[in-house]
Amino acid sequence: MSIDFTLDAESRSDLGKGASRRLRRTGRVPAIIYGAGVEPENISLEHHKVMHDSDNEAFYSHILTLNVSGKSQKVILRDLQRHPAKPIIMHMDFLRVRDDQEIHIHVPIHFINEDVCHGVKMEGGQISHQMIEVEVTCLPKDIPEFIEVDVSELHIGDSIHLSEIKLPEGIALTALSHGEGHDQQIVNVHATKVVVEEEPEVTDEPAAEEDKSEDNGES
């Protein structure tokens, strides 16, 4: 993995909604680390740093390094809660990872060659993305930054399903472990809908008001 995300964190013992509000006012984000058979640990992080890193797509599918009180821990982001109306991160959940233990993590899909897709370029169709990410199961060292899906050969009416994705070695799609019924479509090419506007009907008969005005003029 070419990108490294390292976050400095501080332990916190003052818990509850009131404590979290006070913490946010100081420019920090309340968070928790759990998993790997270790007791959960409440921490806080610098909001500006977290906000900056969270703008990067890779932040959500990478192993992150948390430095807490001089101790380094490897984690993945499990949940990030944002304020519904303000650019504020309210809370974060991190899951500890072990090198020998498989994890489930969501990885973004990168659709490539859309500009030369046969169904679009030659047939005038449109591409529809049914998914923008997939959940994979793998060891931490094998987590892909993203998964590429080539759509260049798709014609109108064609689609690609989960089972057709070419995966790196050591990666499995979590959904497919639940059976064939979970082999969902991730992208398709469909015909462009043409909306035909009906022209208003033209009649040679005079309008009712015109008839009425003519009658009034004759009386």
ZILINCOR-V959180 format. One record per helix or strand of 2 or more residues. SS is the DSSP state (hx for helix, st for strand). FROM is the first residue (numbers start at 1). LEN is the number of residues. If there is no record, write none. Layout:
ss->SS from->FROM len->LEN
ss->SS from->FROM len->LEN
This chain:
ss->st from->5 len->7
ss->hx from->17 len->9
ss->st from->28 len->8
ss->st from->38 len->9
ss->hx from->47 len->8
ss->hx from->57 len->4
ss->st from->64 len->5
ss->st from->71 len->12
ss->st from->89 len->8
ss->st from->103 len->10
ss->hx from->114 len->3
ss->hx from->118 len->4
ss->st from->126 len->4
ss->st from->133 len->6
ss->hx from->140 len->3
ss->st from->146 len->5
ss->st from->159 len->3
ss->hx from->162 len->3
ss->st from->172 len->2
ss->hx from->174 len->5
ss->hx from->180 len->3
ss->st from->185 len->6
ss->hx from->208 len->11
